[in-house]
Amino acid sequence: MIYPSIDKLLNIVSSKYELVHIAAKRSRQISKTGFLQMPVKKYKSAKNIGRALEEVAEGLIKVK
């Protein structure tokens, strides 16, 4: 995985484990509902897990 970089993601999320949990949960939501928060053309990744990580990097998913 090249984009988004792990360094950028870890500035948003405090740990790798939390990042994996958030991305997996969002990926399942995308698979189930088909809802994307950005237009399809803006995503660099074709897979749902990559799209979930891109949403985290863009700040579309808020981490409490």
C-alpha positions in Angstrom: 0.0 0.0 0.0 1.5 3.3 -1.1 -1.3 5.7 -0.6 -2.2 6.9 2.0 1.1 6.6 3.8 1.2 5.0 7.2 2.9 8.0 8.7 0.1 10.3 7.7 -2.5 7.9 9.1 -0.7 7.5 12.4 -0.8 11.3 12.8 -4.6 11.0 12.8 -5.0 7.7 14.7 -3.1 7.0 17.8 -2.1 3.4 17.1 -1.9 0.9 14.3 -4.3 -1.5 16.0 -7.0 1.3 16.2 -6.4 2.1 12.6 -6.9 -1.5 11.5 -10.1 -1.7 13.5 -11.5 1.5 12.0 -10.5 0.6 8.5 -12.0 -2.9 8.7 -15.2 -1.6 10.2 -15.6 1.0 7.5 -14.6 -1.4 4.7 -17.4 -3.8 5.9 -19.9 -0.8 5.8 -18.9 0.0 2.3 -19.3 -3.6 1.2 -22.7 -3.8 2.8 -24.2 -0.5 1.8 -22.2 0.6 -1.2 -22.1 4.2 0.3 -18.9 6.1 -0.4 -18.2 9.5 1.2 -16.3 10.8 -1.9 -17.0 10.5 -5.6 -15.6 7.2 -7.0 -13.1 9.1 -9.3 -11.4 10.7 -6.3 -10.3 7.3 -4.8 -7.0 6.0 -5.8 -7.8 2.5 -4.5 -10.3 0.1 -6.1 -10.6 -2.0 -3.0 -12.8 -1.1 -0.1 -10.1 -1.4 2.5 -8.0 1.1 0.6 -11.0 3.4 0.2 -11.6 3.3 4.0 -8.0 4.3 4.6 -8.3 7.1 2.2 -11.4 8.4 4.0 -9.4 8.3 7.3 -6.6 10.3 5.6 -9.0 12.9 4.2 -10.6 13.4 7.6 -14.0 12.1 6.6 -13.9 9.6 9.4 -13.6 11.1 12.9 -11.7 9.2 15.5 -12.8 9.7 19.1 
